[in-house]
Amino acid sequence: MEITEVRVFPVDEDKLKAYVTITIDNCFVVRDLKIIDGTKGLFVAMPSKKRKDGSFKDTAHPLNNETRDLIELKVLEEYNKAVKNE
């Protein structure tokens, strides 16, 4: 699996720093990832949907830590480039 494109859309909010769209292998798009400023620094939250009970459920997410780390590394790298160029 290769992340072939990362599009970063910075926002000016307290904890939410950006929305992100990634393309995998030039053939699969995942929209609405979020970069959040948490207590331990920046992290990538997967797209989610609010349920009737008020909780949130991921609509797309990696099945293992290796894939999660790959996505997070690439997304945060592109985010840092985007905010540096602002």
N, C-alpha and C positions, 0 to 999 in steps of 0.2 A: 504494500500500500504506500502510495506517495501522495502527499498533500501538494497539489500542483498550483493552487492559487489560494491566497488569503486576502480578503478585502476587509479593511478595518474602518469602522465608522465611529470616531470618537464622539462622546457626549459630555456635557458639562453638568454632571450630577455628583452627589457626595460619594457614594460607594460604587455606583455603576460608572465605569470609565469608557466603555465602548461596546458596540455591537459588532459582531464579526460573521462573515460568510466564508466558508471554506469549500474548495473543490477538491475532490479526491480522484486521483487517476484520470483527470480530464473528463470524467463522465458522471460524477455524482456530487451534488451540491447539498450542503447542510447550512441552513440560515439560522440566524438568531442565537448564536453562541454569545455569551456575555463575558466581558472582562470585569471582574469585581475586585475592589480593594478591600480585602478581608483583614482580620487581625494579624495574620502571618504574611501579609503582602498580597500581591496580585495573583489571581487564579482565574481559570477559565471555567465558566458554568455552561453546561450543555443546555440546548433549547428545551423548554418545558411548557406544560399547559396546566392551567389552574383547574382543579377538579371541583365538583359540587360541594365537597366537604371543606373546601378552602385550602387544601394541601396542593402541592405541585408535583407533577409526575414528568420525568424526562421523556421527551418524544423521540430523542435519538441520543445514544451514548455509547462509548467504547465498552467492549466486553472484558478488557483486561488492562492492567496498569501500564504495560508497555505501549499500547495504543494511546491511552490517555496521556502519557508523558510525551509521546511524539506530537500529538495535537497541541498540547499546552506549550511545548517548547517552540514550535513553529508559529503559533498564534501570538505568543508574547514577544517573540523576536520581531514580528511584523508590526505589532502594536508599538513597541519601543522605537522602531524606525518612523512610524507615522507621527508620533507625538514629538519626536526630535525635529521633524521637518515642518512643524506648525509655525 
